[in-house]
Amino acid sequence: MSDFTVKMHRNAVGFASIFFFIIEKEVPGMNLCGEFTHSIDAKNRLFIPAKYREMLGEKVMIVRDHKNKCLLIYSIEEWEKYAEALFSAIPPSKSRDIKRFIYRNSLETGYDSQGRVMLTAALCEHAELSKGTAMIVGCGNLAEIWNEENYNAKVDSEAPEEYDDLFDKYGV
């Protein structure tokens, strides 16, 4: 099965019709899943798993999670969708403040030849990352980067029965 589709289009020009073909790459729905443990080196470089890199694309947006001490990795396309929804919901009087809060310690980046991203000191400080190990966790359309200890504490504090109640409530 190919990752590309060919679509035929017809364009009328005067009395003649012109047919042309467009080759489009099929992009499946984002489905980042699983947990990976990788080390962070002295230069704050972190390896991103190959299957994540393939789904996220050549460039990613890495932002602070404002609810948890972790980082969020978005594909550029997913980030643009999220940012558009977020900024359209915020009153104009607060828009610049929120943009400053989000973008001042965000990072749009690509990968080096070994599949790593280089995190800024501010991002590492927010997520309490230092030399050592980090957890990279898939969350559907984005991934999270956690300090391993913080991630384990978060998972240990979760109550599965709360999720059962939500699943029941929403018929999942």
Residue pairs with C-beta under 8 A, 6 or more apart in sequence:
3 25
3 26
4 23
4 24
4 25
4 26
5 23
5 24
5 26
6 21
6 22
6 23
6 24
7 21
7 22
7 23
7 24
8 19
8 20
8 21
9 19
9 20
9 21
9 22
10 17
10 18
10 19
11 17
11 18
11 19
11 20
12 18
28 55
30 55
30 75
30 78
30 140
30 141
30 142
31 55
31 138
31 140
32 52
32 55
32 56
32 138
32 139
32 140
32 141
32 142
32 143
33 138
33 140
34 49
34 137
34 138
35 135
35 136
35 137
35 138
36 49
36 135
36 136
36 137
37 133
37 134
37 135
37 136
37 148
38 46
38 47
38 49
38 133
38 134
38 136
39 46
39 47
39 131
39 132
39 133
39 134
40 46
40 119
40 124
40 129
40 130
40 131
40 132
40 133
40 134
41 131
42 131
43 118
44 118
44 119
44 120
44 121
44 124
44 129
45 112
45 116
45 117
45 118
45 119
46 116
46 117
46 119
46 129
46 134
46 136
46 145
47 114
47 115
47 116
48 56
48 60
48 73
48 111
48 115
48 116
48 117
48 136
48 143
49 115
49 136
50 115
52 73
52 136
52 138
52 143
53 111
53 115
55 75
56 73
56 74
56 75
56 143
57 75
57 76
57 77
58 110
58 111
59 76
59 108
59 109
59 110
60 73
60 74
60 75
60 76
60 108
60 109
60 110
60 117
61 73
61 74
61 75
61 76
61 79
61 106
61 107
61 108
62 71
62 72
62 73
62 74
62 106
62 107
62 108
62 109
62 117
62 119
62 123
62 145
63 71
63 72
63 74
63 79
63 102
63 105
63 106
63 107
64 71
64 72
64 102
64 105
64 106
64 123
64 126
64 127
65 71
65 72
65 144
68 144
68 146
68 150
68 154
69 126
69 127
69 128
69 146
69 147
69 150
70 127
70 144
70 145
70 146
70 147
70 150
70 151
71 119
71 123
71 126
71 127
71 129
71 144
71 145
72 142
72 143
72 144
72 145
73 136
73 142
73 143
73 144
73 145
74 82
74 141
74 142
75 141
76 108
78 141
78 142
83 102
86 98
87 95
87 98
87 99
90 98
105 120
105 122
105 123
105 126
107 117
107 119
107 120
107 123
109 117
109 118
110 117
111 117
112 118
119 129
119 145
123 129
124 130
127 134
127 145
127 146
127 147
127 150
128 147
128 150
129 145
129 147
132 148
133 148
134 145
134 146
134 147
134 148
135 144
135 145
135 146
135 147
135 148
135 151
136 143
136 144
136 145
136 146
137 143
137 144
137 145
137 146
137 151
146 154
166 172
